[in-house]
């Protein structure tokens, strides 16, 4: 089988980051009645409908790697100085806060930004559109569905098992999941991790769309979603090219459970969230929140507005939209849509601070041995995404510096979380809509926030020619 050539292999410094906290070291319910259609049967559906669904979902939910990052331009003079807000001792950044407020008012609805430069107190900003305050007043420490950022955590768990020689990166998937993954004899664990398996994505299927939008209340098993996963369109063999698929990480979750005898949720708590003190993070098993008072509400455009937003990209059938209560501005509330289907591919609930703690520990070498960190940071080209992808980790080069991390998207929730190459500094940008920031003005404002926050994290001024200014 052919293999995608690696584009980079980097390891973090062997010295422990002095600014990092001291972390401990360490080396579902039944599905809907009826038969599940096989992958080959799904793949035979009409090309036109496949393209329609693919366009609608990949626009906002199949996680564009580079997110809003395109690099920083000329610096805004004097903008790097921070001030202290009245009534609190945490530093603030008036220029960045202004961009966040503009984004919230311009369609992002609710935005949390947390910038930790590895020294002093982090900058924390939370802004929201006025009408959303009737639902909940957001705060920097609110819980949030981080979506596909979960993939970095799942990859970390897999690489821990690789270090313990319980799983091999070149193990065929068929060894672990016989008969459960189409072409599993030719797909390796490494290919699942870096999205070169050749598997398509179940997000694109008519079977799953009603659950994704909340129109159907169904609890999916990972095996059921793998069974409805189509082949890529156009087809690509295992190892031939990068193509993002949530199915890869559902398969990895099943492999982890078989190799360890523990559930993914147990492994997350035992290996990562527990030792790191991530008290506000958990893997969602339904639509409920562990703290009903401290979570961000999610929103998406209603069916009519959604169709208009995507009109230049894809034809959306009349009536296709997200289920939820009507809200101002042709929005619907998506907070009650069950995200448990995402599981090992995107089911984590966390806070900005908790997830930055995880990324800091990971990138500073506290969760994986050097050999596995090198493997994680070995990337393959992902030209359609504007970056490079390692093993559950995205590398993005900006004019302000190189960052590592991931992005996430679920109905009502969009996130971008990055660190520098050593885990000394980190940034999180959490937005309470996904499709809503696909409108041109909203996208521009959100992009300015992410660019500005990343540059601040790297010790650079906000770009003076940012599209959001």
N, C-alpha and C positions, 0 to 999 in steps of 0.2 A: 504494500500500500504506500502511497505517496504521503509526504508530510510537508506541512507548511514550514518554511524556513524561519528560524528565530531571528528577531531583529535586535534584541538586546538581552543582556544578562548582567544584572547589577546586584550587588550585595550591600547591605547597610554597613556602617562603620562597626567594627568589633567592639568599640568602647560603648558603654551604656550612656545614654543621653543624661547629663547631669540635671537637666530640668524636668526629667520625667519622674513620676511617682515610683516608689519601689513596689513592683509587682512580684508575686510569687512566681517561681520558675517551675516548669513542668515540661520534661524532654520535649382508625378514625371512624368515624362511624360509617355504616353501609351506604353505598351510592344509590342513585336513583334506580328504580326497578327497570328491568329490560336489559337486553344484551348490549355490550359495548362494541362499537364498530372498530374494525382493525385499521391499522395505519394505511395499509394498501388500499382499503376501500375508501378511506377519507381522501387519499391522494388522487383518486380517480374522479373526484368531483369536477365540475366545470371550471375551466381556467378563469373565466370571467368572474365568478363568485369568489374564487380564491383570491384574485387580485383585489377585488373590492374590499374584502375583509382584511387582507394584508395591509393595504394602504391605510385604512382607518385605524388599525391598531398599532402598526409600527410607527406611525406619526407620533404617538404619544406614550405608548405602553411598552414597546419592545426595547426601551432604554437606549437612546442615542448616547454613545460613549462620551464624546467630548462635551456634551451638555452645552453650556453657554460659553465655554472657554475657547477663545480664539487668539488670546494674547493681549498684552497691555500695550497701549500707545504712549504718547508723550505724557509726562507726569504733570499733575496739577500742583502748582507751586504751593508749598507750605501745607499741603493737605495731610501729611503724615502725622501731624500733631493731634493727640487725643485730648479730650476734655473730660470732666467729671460731671455727670448729670446731677441736678439738684435732688436731694433726698436720698442719695445712695453713694456708696464708695466705689462702685464698679466703673472702670473707664468707659467712655463713650467715644464715638467718632461721628461728628456732626455731618461730615460729607457723606459717609457711608449710610448713616441713618436717613439722610435726605433721599438717597437712592432707594432705600428700602421702603420708605413711605410712598414714594412715587410709584414703585412697583405694586404695593398693596392697593393703592387707589386706582391703578391702571389695569387691574384684571387679575393680579396674583392673589388678591383677597386677603390672605394672611401670610406673613413672611417672618421666619425666625432666622437670624444670622448670629453665629457665634464664631469669633476669631480668637484663637489662642496662639500667641507668638512664642510660647515656651518660657516667658518671663513676665512677672507681674500678673495682674488679674486680666482674664479674658474680656474682650469687648462682647457684650450681649445686647442684641437689638431685637425687639418684637414689635411689629406694626401690622395693622389690619384695616380693611375698609370699614367705614363707620357702621354699616348695617349689620356686619357680622358680629359686632359686640353684643347684639341682642341674643345671639346663640352662645357665645363664650368669649371672654376676654383673654386673648392668648398671652402667654408668658414664656420667657426663654427656656424654662425647664419643663414645659409641657411635653407629654408623650406624643409620638408621631409614628406613623407607619413608614418605615424607611425603605420598603420595597426591595429592589434588587441589590441594595447595599448588603443584604443578607448573604449574597453570593460570596462576598469576601470572607464572611464568618464560616460558611460551609466549606470553602476551600481551605481555610485554616485548619478546621477539624480533620479534613482528609489528609492534609500534609502532616499533621501530628501523627496520624496512623501510618503514614508512609515512613516517618522517622522511626517509628516503633516496629517497622517491617511487617505490619499487619495488612497493609494494602500496598500494591506496587503501581507506580504511575503508568507502567506499560502493561498492566494486567488487562486482558480483554474484558469488556463489560459482560460478555456471556458467562465468564467464570463466576461472577457474582450474581447476575440476574438472568439465569437461563430462560430464554424464551420471552422475556419481558420487553426487550428493546430490539426493534427491527435492525438487522445487520450488526447485532452486538458482538459477533465473533471478530469483526474487523474494526471495532471502535474500542479505544483504550480509555482508561481513567483520565489520562492526560488530555485526550481530545475532548472529553466532557468538560474538563476544567477550563480549557481555553477556547471553547466553542468552535472546534474544528471537527466535530463528530459527523457532520453531514445530516444531522437530525433537523427537521423543521420545528415549528413552534405551534403548540396546541392553541395559543391565543388566536390563531387565524381561523379556527374551525367553527362551522355553524353549531356544532354540538356544544361548544363551550361559551360562545358569545352571550347567551342569556344569563349565565352565571356571572360572567365578568361585569356585566352592566347592572346586575342586581335584579333583573327581571325574573329570574328563576332562583328559588331557594334550594340549593342542592349542595350537599357536602361531597366533594370529590376525593377519592383515594388517588395517591400518586400513580398507582398502577393503571387506573382508569384513564388518567390524562396521558400517560405514555402510550396507551393503546389507541388513542385518537390523534396522536402526534403524526402529522403527515411528513412526507419527504420534502426536502428543500425544493423550491421552485425559483430558478432552474436547479436541477439536481446537481449535487456535489458529493463525491465519495468521501469516506472517512479520511481525515488528514489533508484534504485538498485545499481548503480555504476556511477563513473565519466566517461564521454566520451565527449571530446571537440566537440562542434558544433557551427558554426556560426549562424545556424538557431535560436538558443536560444536567441541571442541578437537582431536579426531582430524582433522576437516576442516581446521582451522587448521594442524595439523602438515603435512598434505599440501600446503597452499598455500605454506607456508614453503619446503618442499623444492623446489617447482616454481619459485618466484620467485627462489631463491638458487642452485640447483644443488648445495646442500649438504644433508646429512642433518640432522635435528633434533638428534641427538647432537653432531654437529660444530658446529652453531651454538651450542649451549649451552656447549660447551667454549671456542669461539673468542670468543664475545661476552660471556659472563658468568662461568662458573666459573673459566676460566683467568685472565683479567684481575683477578678479585677474589681469587684465591688460595684458592678453595674446593677444597682438595685431597682432601676426603673426600666429594665429591658426584659422582654420575654418573647417567645415564639407564639404567635396567635393561633389558637385552635378554633376560634369562631369570631363573630363580630364584636364581642364584648371587650371592654377595657378594664384592666385591673384597678384603675383609679378613675372612676367616672367623672371626677371633678377636674382632673388635670390632663386633658388631652385636646389636641387640635381637631376641630371639625373640618371635614373635607367637603369640597364643592366641585361640581362640574356643570358645564352649560346644559340647558335643556335640549330636547331633541331638535327643535327648530334652529336654535343658535348653533348647536353642534354641526348640523348639516351645512350651515353657512360658513363656519370656520374652516371646514374641510373641503369646501366646494372646489377650491383650486387644486386640491390634491387627489381627492377620491370622491366618487359618487356614493353617498350614504343613503340607504333606503329610507323612505318616509317612516317616521315612528320609531326608528332605532335611537335609543337614548338611555340615559342612566335612570334607574329607579330611585326615588327619594322625594322628600317633601319639597314643594316649590319654595324658592327663596328669591329675593329681589334681583333685578338685573338679568332675568332669564337664566337663573341658576337653579340647580337642585342640590339638596344635601345628600352626600354619599357616605356619611359616617357609618351608617348601618349596613353597608355592603360587606359581606363576609370575605375577608382576605385569606382565609385559612388554606385555600387551594394553592397559594403561592409557596407555603411550607419552606423547604430548604432553598428554594429559589428566590423567595421574597417575602416571607411571612413575619419578619421581626418587627416588633414595636420597641421603640427606644426614645431617648432624648438626645438633643445635640451634644450635651456634655458626656453622656454615657458612650455614645458612638465614637466621639473623638477620643475618649479614654481607650477604647478598643483599638482604634487605628494607631494611636500613639504607641501602645504596647506592641502591636504587631510590627510596625515599621521600625521600631527601635530594637527589635530582635528579642523580645521577651516572651514571645509565644511559640516561636519556631527556631530550631537549630539553623546554623548558617547555611547548610546544604539545602534545606528546604526553602529558606528565604531566597536563595539564589534561583531555585526552581520557580518559585512564585513570581519573581521579577523577570523571568525570561519571557519575552513577549513575541507575539506573532503580529504581522501587519493586519490592520483593520481599516483599510482606506475609506470604506463607506462611512465610517464613524469619525474619522478625523483624528485617530489616535492609535494606540497599540494596546493589545490585551495580553496579560500574563495569565497566571492561574488564579482566576477570581479577582484580578486586580487590573485597574486601568492606569495607563501612563499617558499623561497629556503634557506636551511641551508648550509653554506660553512664553511671551516676551518677558514676563516677570520671573520665570523659572519653571522647572519641571515639577509637576505634582503627581501624586499617586492616590488612587482612591476608587470610588465607584459612584454611579448614579442610581436612582431608584424612581419608579413610577407605578402607582396604583390609582384606581379611581378616587380622586380627591386629594392625592398626595404626590408631591414631586420633591426629590431631594438630590443634593450633590454634596459629597463629603470627601475632602482631600487632605493629604498631609504633604510635607516636604519629604525628601528621600530618606531622611534619618528619623522621622517620627518626632522631631523636636517641636514642630509647629503644625497646627491643624485648623481646618475651617469647615463649618457646616452651614449650608443654606437649605432651609426647609420651606416649602411653599404649599399652601392648602388648596391647590388645584393642579390638574395635570393638563387636560385639554384646554383649560382656560388660558394658559400661557402660550397657546399656539397662535392666538390672534397677533397680528403684526406688532401693534403698539405694546401689548403685554409682553410679548416675547423680547422685544427690544429692552424694555425696562428691567425684566428679569435677568437678561443677559448682563446688563450693566451692574446689577447687584452681585452676581457671581464673579464677574471679572474683578470688580472692586474689592470684594472680600478676599479673593485669592491673592491679589496683589498686596493687600494689607497684611495678610498672613505671612507673606514672604518678605515683609519689611519694605515694600515699595509703595509709592503714592498711587492713588486712584488715577486711572487713565484720564487725561483731560479731554480726549476726543472719544470717550466712550459713547456708544450709540444711544445709551439711555440718558445722556445729559442734554 
